[in-house]
């Protein structure tokens, strides 16, 4: 390079000293260029090494990215853990099952009680009371406490093997009677404003009758109303005339019904299985009406109604309910006259 510069300087007529200066200066420039190239290469290699050193960090970043799904998987495992919470939901359903099972256990919790109540001297009845003290049914009258207690077992047997019959009175109110398998009247329920209320009372009786305890001693019951019917004979019945009819009941039996001359129903006997028995019931009504074998009682609403009984104090028929005692007595006396003076048609 130096020789080339000297030849060029000599050719153009430059002195040898100046040619050396130019040659040295050119060499310096070339050397600077070479050094610059070397430094640039070194910097390039350093950058590559730095990049190479940073490249391991990229896997770390990718690991973090990979790890993020792991974290997400942990979050996704939470829904998987939710099925593990199903036992909790099952436990939450358990109370619902218990709630549905409670009606089966309610009879034990809501049991009522049987009590023996005195209505008047030597007349006792058995009553089934609900847990709130409501009277659910009244048995027939017994002449002794022991007889009334024995009657409870008879009623229980009737609930199991007998039948409940719902009756509607002329005002549209309902009450039930429990009859034995042989169609004997065992007891009667209270009067309810609707048939649905009466049917609900029957279901309540069925639920509580068996496990309700029989209380010791006796309680004071609703007393019969003191009333002595007017003495009458066949000769002073008066001109009240209606008609007796034998009709067939909804359950296939027969009963006698007394109608006033205006067509109003005065009374109905109990339904029996044979027509001949229903005819005999008419004679029983006439005989006991003449003798005045009536009692007057009150229902849970404070209304008055009468019962016609035979000498054994078994109920032959039950009258309607009236708001006042005088109205009930008037109806009773009217029934007596019509019963004695009406013919069978």
C-alpha positions as CSV (number, residue, x, y, z in Angstrom):
1,X,0.0,0.0,0.0
2,X,2.8,2.4,1.0
3,X,4.8,1.6,-2.2
4,X,1.7,2.2,-4.3
5,X,1.2,5.6,-2.7
6,X,4.9,6.5,-3.3
7,X,4.7,5.6,-6.9
8,X,1.6,7.6,-7.4
9,X,3.2,10.6,-5.6
10,X,6.4,10.4,-7.7
11,X,4.4,10.1,-10.9
12,X,2.6,13.4,-10.2
13,X,5.8,15.1,-9.2
14,X,5.4,15.3,-5.4
15,X,8.6,15.3,-3.3
16,X,9.7,12.1,-1.6
17,X,9.1,13.7,1.9
18,X,5.6,14.7,1.1
19,X,4.9,11.3,-0.5
20,X,5.9,9.7,2.8
21,X,3.5,11.9,4.7
22,X,0.7,11.1,2.4
23,X,1.6,7.4,2.5
24,X,1.6,7.4,6.3
25,X,-1.7,9.4,6.5
26,X,-3.4,7.0,4.1
27,X,-2.1,4.1,6.1
28,X,-3.6,5.7,9.3
29,X,-7.0,6.2,7.5
30,X,-7.0,2.6,6.3
31,X,-6.0,1.4,9.8
32,X,-8.8,3.5,11.3
33,X,-11.2,2.0,8.9
34,X,-10.0,-1.5,9.7
35,X,-10.2,-0.8,13.4
36,X,-13.7,0.6,12.9
37,X,-14.7,-2.6,11.1
38,X,-13.2,-4.7,13.9
39,X,-15.0,-2.7,16.5
40,X,-18.3,-2.9,14.6
41,X,-17.8,-6.7,14.3
42,X,-17.0,-6.9,18.0
43,X,-20.2,-5.0,18.9
44,X,-22.2,-7.1,16.6
45,X,-20.8,-10.2,18.2
46,X,-21.5,-8.7,21.6
47,X,-25.1,-8.0,20.6
48,X,-25.5,-11.6,19.4
49,X,-24.0,-12.9,22.6
50,X,-26.4,-10.6,24.6
51,X,-29.3,-11.9,22.5
52,X,-28.0,-15.4,23.0
53,X,-27.9,-14.8,26.8
54,X,-31.4,-13.4,26.7
55,X,-32.8,-16.3,24.7
56,X,-32.9,-18.6,27.8
57,X,-35.2,-16.1,29.3
58,X,-37.7,-16.7,26.5
59,X,-38.3,-20.3,27.6
60,X,-38.9,-18.9,31.0
61,X,-41.6,-16.6,29.5
62,X,-43.0,-19.5,27.6
63,X,-42.9,-21.5,30.9
64,X,-44.9,-18.7,32.5
65,X,-47.3,-18.9,29.6
66,X,-47.5,-22.6,30.0
67,X,-47.9,-22.2,33.7
68,X,-50.8,-19.8,33.2
69,X,-53.0,-22.6,31.8
70,X,-51.9,-24.6,34.9
71,X,-53.2,-21.7,36.9
72,X,-56.3,-21.7,34.8
73,X,-56.6,-25.4,35.2
74,X,-56.6,-24.8,38.9
75,X,-59.4,-22.4,38.4
76,X,-61.1,-24.8,36.2
77,X,-60.8,-27.4,38.9
78,X,-63.1,-25.3,41.0
79,X,-66.1,-26.3,38.8
80,X,-64.8,-29.8,39.2
81,X,-64.9,-29.2,42.9
82,X,-68.5,-28.0,42.6
83,X,-69.7,-31.5,42.0
84,X,-67.8,-32.3,45.2
85,X,-70.2,-29.9,46.7
86,X,-73.1,-32.1,45.6
87,X,-73.1,-33.7,49.0
88,X,-73.9,-30.2,50.3
89,X,-76.7,-30.0,47.8
90,X,-77.8,-33.4,48.9
91,X,-77.8,-32.3,52.5
92,X,-79.8,-29.3,51.3
93,X,-82.3,-31.7,49.7
94,X,-82.3,-33.8,52.9
95,X,-84.5,-31.3,54.8
96,X,-86.9,-31.4,51.8
97,X,-87.1,-35.1,52.1
98,X,-87.6,-34.7,55.8
99,X,-90.3,-32.1,55.2
100,X,-92.1,-34.5,52.9
101,X,-91.8,-37.2,55.5
102,X,-93.0,-34.9,58.3
103,X,-96.7,-35.5,57.5
104,X,-96.0,-39.2,58.3
105,X,-94.6,-38.2,61.6
106,X,-97.1,-35.5,62.3
107,X,-99.8,-37.8,63.7
108,X,-97.4,-38.6,66.6
109,X,-96.7,-34.9,67.2
110,X,-100.3,-33.8,66.6
111,X,-102.1,-36.5,68.6
112,X,-105.2,-35.4,70.4
113,X,-106.7,-37.2,73.3
114,X,-109.8,-39.2,74.3
115,X,-111.8,-37.9,77.2
116,X,-114.9,-39.1,79.0
117,X,-117.4,-36.3,79.5
118,X,-120.5,-36.2,81.7
119,X,-123.6,-34.8,80.0
120,X,-125.9,-35.2,82.9
121,X,-126.5,-37.7,85.7
122,X,-125.7,-41.3,84.5
123,X,-125.1,-40.1,81.0
124,X,-121.5,-40.1,79.7
125,X,-120.0,-39.8,76.3
126,X,-116.5,-40.3,74.8
127,X,-115.0,-37.4,72.9
128,X,-112.0,-37.3,70.6
129,X,-110.3,-33.9,71.0
130,X,-107.7,-32.5,68.6
131,X,-104.4,-31.2,69.9
132,X,-105.9,-27.7,70.0
133,X,-108.8,-28.9,72.1
134,X,-111.4,-28.9,69.3
135,X,-114.0,-31.6,69.6
136,X,-113.7,-33.9,66.6
137,X,-116.5,-36.4,67.5
138,X,-118.9,-37.4,70.2
139,X,-119.9,-40.9,70.9
140,X,-123.4,-42.1,71.8
141,X,-124.5,-41.9,75.4
142,X,-123.5,-44.5,77.9
143,X,-124.9,-45.0,81.4
144,X,-121.5,-45.5,83.0
145,X,-117.9,-44.3,82.7
146,X,-116.7,-47.8,82.0
147,X,-119.2,-48.1,79.3
148,X,-118.0,-44.9,77.7
149,X,-114.4,-46.1,77.9
150,X,-115.3,-49.4,76.2
151,X,-117.1,-47.4,73.6
152,X,-113.8,-45.8,72.6
153,X,-112.5,-49.2,71.4
154,X,-115.8,-49.7,69.5
155,X,-115.3,-46.3,67.7
156,X,-111.7,-47.2,66.9
157,X,-112.8,-50.4,65.3
158,X,-115.5,-48.4,63.4
159,X,-112.9,-46.1,62.0
160,X,-110.9,-49.1,60.7
161,X,-113.8,-51.2,59.5
162,X,-116.8,-49.0,59.3
163,X,-117.6,-46.0,57.2
164,X,-118.0,-42.2,57.5
165,X,-121.2,-40.8,56.0
166,X,-121.5,-37.0,55.3
167,X,-124.9,-35.4,55.7
168,X,-126.0,-31.9,54.7
169,X,-128.8,-30.1,56.6
170,X,-131.3,-27.8,55.0
171,X,-129.0,-24.7,55.6
172,X,-126.3,-26.4,53.5
173,X,-124.0,-27.2,56.4
174,X,-122.4,-30.6,56.8
175,X,-121.6,-33.1,59.5
176,X,-120.5,-36.7,59.5
177,X,-121.6,-39.9,61.2
178,X,-119.5,-42.9,61.8
179,X,-121.3,-46.2,61.4
180,X,-120.2,-49.7,62.1
181,X,-119.8,-52.4,59.5
182,X,-123.4,-53.4,60.4
183,X,-124.6,-49.8,59.8
184,X,-125.1,-49.0,63.5
185,X,-124.5,-45.4,64.5
186,X,-121.4,-45.1,66.6
187,X,-120.8,-41.4,66.8
188,X,-121.3,-38.1,65.1
189,X,-119.0,-35.2,64.3
190,X,-119.5,-31.5,64.7
191,X,-121.3,-29.3,62.2
192,X,-119.2,-27.5,59.6
193,X,-120.0,-24.6,57.3
194,X,-118.8,-26.5,54.2
195,X,-118.6,-30.0,53.0
196,X,-114.8,-29.6,52.5
197,X,-114.5,-28.6,56.2
198,X,-116.4,-31.8,57.2
199,X,-114.2,-34.0,54.9
200,X,-111.1,-32.4,56.4
201,X,-112.4,-33.2,59.9
202,X,-112.8,-36.9,58.9
203,X,-109.2,-37.0,57.7
204,X,-108.1,-35.5,61.0
205,X,-110.0,-38.2,62.9
206,X,-108.4,-40.9,60.8
207,X,-104.9,-39.5,61.6
208,X,-105.2,-39.1,65.3
209,X,-107.8,-41.6,66.6
210,X,-105.4,-44.5,67.1
211,X,-102.5,-43.0,69.0
212,X,-104.4,-40.5,71.1
213,X,-104.3,-41.4,74.8
214,X,-107.4,-42.0,76.9
215,X,-107.4,-39.5,79.8
216,X,-108.1,-40.6,83.3
217,X,-111.1,-39.3,85.2
218,X,-114.0,-37.4,83.6
219,X,-114.6,-33.9,82.4
220,X,-117.6,-31.6,82.4
221,X,-119.2,-31.8,79.0
222,X,-121.7,-29.5,77.4
223,X,-124.9,-30.2,79.4
224,X,-128.1,-31.2,77.8
225,X,-130.7,-28.5,77.9
226,X,-133.3,-29.0,80.5
227,X,-136.6,-29.4,78.7
228,X,-139.6,-31.6,79.4
229,X,-141.8,-32.1,76.3
230,X,-145.5,-31.4,76.5
231,X,-147.5,-34.5,77.3
232,X,-149.7,-35.5,74.4
233,X,-151.9,-38.4,73.5
234,X,-153.2,-39.8,70.3
235,X,-156.4,-37.8,70.8
236,X,-154.9,-34.3,71.1
237,X,-152.2,-34.4,68.4
238,X,-154.0,-31.7,66.5
239,X,-154.6,-31.2,62.8
240,X,-150.9,-31.2,61.7
241,X,-150.7,-33.7,58.9
242,X,-147.8,-34.6,56.6
243,X,-146.6,-37.8,55.1
244,X,-144.1,-40.5,55.7
245,X,-142.0,-41.9,52.8
246,X,-139.5,-44.7,52.5
247,X,-136.6,-43.6,50.4
248,X,-133.4,-45.2,49.2
249,X,-130.2,-43.7,50.3
250,X,-127.0,-42.9,48.3
251,X,-125.3,-46.0,49.9
252,X,-128.0,-48.4,48.7
253,X,-129.9,-48.6,52.1
254,X,-133.3,-47.3,53.1
255,X,-134.5,-44.7,55.5
256,X,-137.8,-43.1,56.5
257,X,-138.4,-39.4,55.9
258,X,-141.2,-37.2,57.4
259,X,-142.5,-34.4,55.3
260,X,-144.7,-31.5,56.4
261,X,-147.9,-30.7,54.4
262,X,-145.9,-27.9,52.6
263,X,-143.2,-30.4,51.5
264,X,-140.6,-29.4,54.1
265,X,-138.5,-32.2,55.4
266,X,-139.1,-32.6,59.2
267,X,-136.8,-35.5,60.0
268,X,-135.0,-38.5,58.6
269,X,-134.2,-41.8,60.3
270,X,-130.9,-43.5,60.0
271,X,-130.2,-45.4,56.8
272,X,-130.6,-49.2,57.2
273,X,-129.9,-52.1,54.9
274,X,-133.5,-53.4,54.7
275,X,-136.7,-51.7,53.8
276,X,-138.6,-53.6,56.5
277,X,-136.2,-52.1,59.1
278,X,-136.9,-48.6,57.8
279,X,-140.6,-49.2,58.2
280,X,-140.0,-50.3,61.8
281,X,-138.1,-47.0,62.3
282,X,-141.3,-45.1,61.6
283,X,-143.1,-46.9,64.5
284,X,-140.1,-46.2,66.7
285,X,-140.3,-42.5,65.9
286,X,-144.0,-42.4,66.6
287,X,-143.7,-44.2,69.9
288,X,-140.8,-42.2,71.3
289,X,-142.2,-38.9,70.0
290,X,-145.4,-39.6,72.0
291,X,-143.3,-40.4,75.1
292,X,-141.2,-37.3,74.6
293,X,-137.8,-39.0,74.5
294,X,-136.1,-36.0,73.2
295,X,-132.9,-34.2,74.3
296,X,-131.6,-30.8,73.2
297,X,-127.9,-30.2,72.8
298,X,-125.7,-27.5,71.4
299,X,-123.1,-27.6,68.7
300,X,-119.7,-25.9,68.7
301,X,-121.2,-22.7,67.2
302,X,-123.7,-22.4,70.1
303,X,-126.7,-23.5,68.1
304,X,-129.4,-25.8,69.4
305,X,-130.5,-29.1,67.9
306,X,-132.6,-32.1,69.2
307,X,-132.2,-35.8,69.2
308,X,-134.9,-38.4,69.4
309,X,-133.8,-41.4,71.3
310,X,-135.3,-44.8,72.4
311,X,-135.6,-45.9,76.0
312,X,-132.1,-47.4,75.7
313,X,-130.9,-43.9,74.8
314,X,-129.8,-44.9,71.4
315,X,-130.3,-42.1,68.8
316,X,-133.2,-42.7,66.3
317,X,-132.7,-39.4,64.5
318,X,-131.1,-35.9,64.8
319,X,-132.8,-32.7,64.0
320,X,-131.6,-29.5,62.3
321,X,-129.5,-26.8,64.1
322,X,-131.3,-23.6,65.2
323,X,-129.9,-20.3,66.4
324,X,-132.3,-20.0,69.3
325,X,-133.6,-22.5,71.9
326,X,-137.2,-21.4,71.3
327,X,-137.0,-22.1,67.6
328,X,-135.5,-25.5,68.3
329,X,-138.3,-26.3,70.8
330,X,-141.0,-25.2,68.4
331,X,-139.5,-27.5,65.7
332,X,-139.3,-30.4,68.1
333,X,-142.9,-30.1,69.1
334,X,-144.0,-29.7,65.5
335,X,-142.1,-32.9,64.6
336,X,-143.9,-34.7,67.3
337,X,-147.3,-33.8,66.0
338,X,-146.5,-34.5,62.4
339,X,-144.8,-37.8,63.2
340,X,-147.9,-39.0,65.1
341,X,-150.5,-37.7,62.6
342,X,-148.9,-38.5,59.3
343,X,-149.5,-41.5,57.1
344,X,-147.1,-43.6,55.0
345,X,-147.5,-43.0,51.3
